[in-house]
Amino acid sequence: MFNKLFNKLRRRFKRGGQIDAEAIMKRADICMQEKKLFLRKDLSIHDLCVEIGTNRTYLSLSIKSRGVNFYDYINRYRVNYFYSL
């Protein structure tokens, strides 16, 4: 059911040009790197939305455009941080 809804939303946003996934992800990446939000164990998608100034649907679709979900996105930062120690 989620995939069906996701695909419907993705088609709608692509058609209308209402979402700029690349710009949203750029803001998210900058925020993650500068503020190191990924170190918070209770980080939620809502928290990241507030930080970058977008809504949950746009952020979720933008993250999905990279082929991962929110938790995979956050965990990549955590793993890379661990390796850099």
C-alpha positions in Angstrom: 0.0 0.0 0.0 2.8 2.4 0.9 4.5 1.8 -2.5 1.3 2.5 -4.3 0.8 5.8 -2.5 4.5 6.7 -2.9 4.4 6.1 -6.7 1.1 8.1 -7.0 2.7 11.1 -5.1 5.9 10.8 -7.1 4.0 11.0 -10.4 2.0 13.9 -9.1 5.0 15.9 -8.0 7.0 15.1 -11.1 4.2 16.2 -13.4 3.5 19.4 -11.5 7.2 20.2 -10.9 6.3 20.9 -7.3 9.2 19.2 -5.7 12.9 19.8 -6.2 14.4 16.7 -4.6 17.9 17.7 -5.4 17.6 21.1 -3.6 15.9 19.5 -0.6 18.6 16.8 -0.3 21.3 19.5 -0.6 19.8 21.3 2.3 19.5 18.1 4.3 23.1 17.1 3.5 24.4 20.4 4.6 22.4 20.4 7.8 23.6 16.8 8.6 27.2 17.7 8.0 27.2 21.0 9.9 24.9 20.2 12.8 25.7 16.5 13.0 22.1 15.7 13.7 22.7 12.0 12.9 24.4 11.8 16.3 21.1 12.2 18.0 19.7 8.7 18.7 16.1 10.0 18.7 16.3 11.9 15.4 13.1 11.7 13.5 12.1 12.7 10.0 10.0 15.5 11.6 13.1 16.9 13.3 15.0 17.1 10.0 12.1 18.7 8.3 12.0 21.4 10.8 15.7 22.0 10.5 15.7 22.3 6.7 12.3 24.0 6.3 10.3 21.5 4.4 7.5 19.1 5.1 7.6 15.4 5.7 6.2 14.3 2.3 8.7 16.4 0.3 11.6 15.2 2.4 10.5 11.5 2.3 10.1 11.7 -1.5 13.5 13.4 -1.8 15.2 10.7 0.2 13.4 8.0 -1.7 14.8 9.5 -4.9 18.2 8.4 -3.7 17.0 4.8 -3.3 17.0 4.7 0.5 14.6 5.3 3.3 15.0 7.9 6.1 16.8 5.5 8.5 19.2 4.2 5.9 20.0 7.9 5.0 20.8 8.7 8.6 22.7 5.5 9.2 25.0 6.2 6.3 26.1 9.4 8.0 26.6 7.4 11.3 28.7 4.7 9.6 30.8 7.3 7.8 31.3 9.2 11.0 32.4 6.1 12.8 34.9 5.3 10.1 36.3 8.8 10.3 37.1 8.5 14.0 
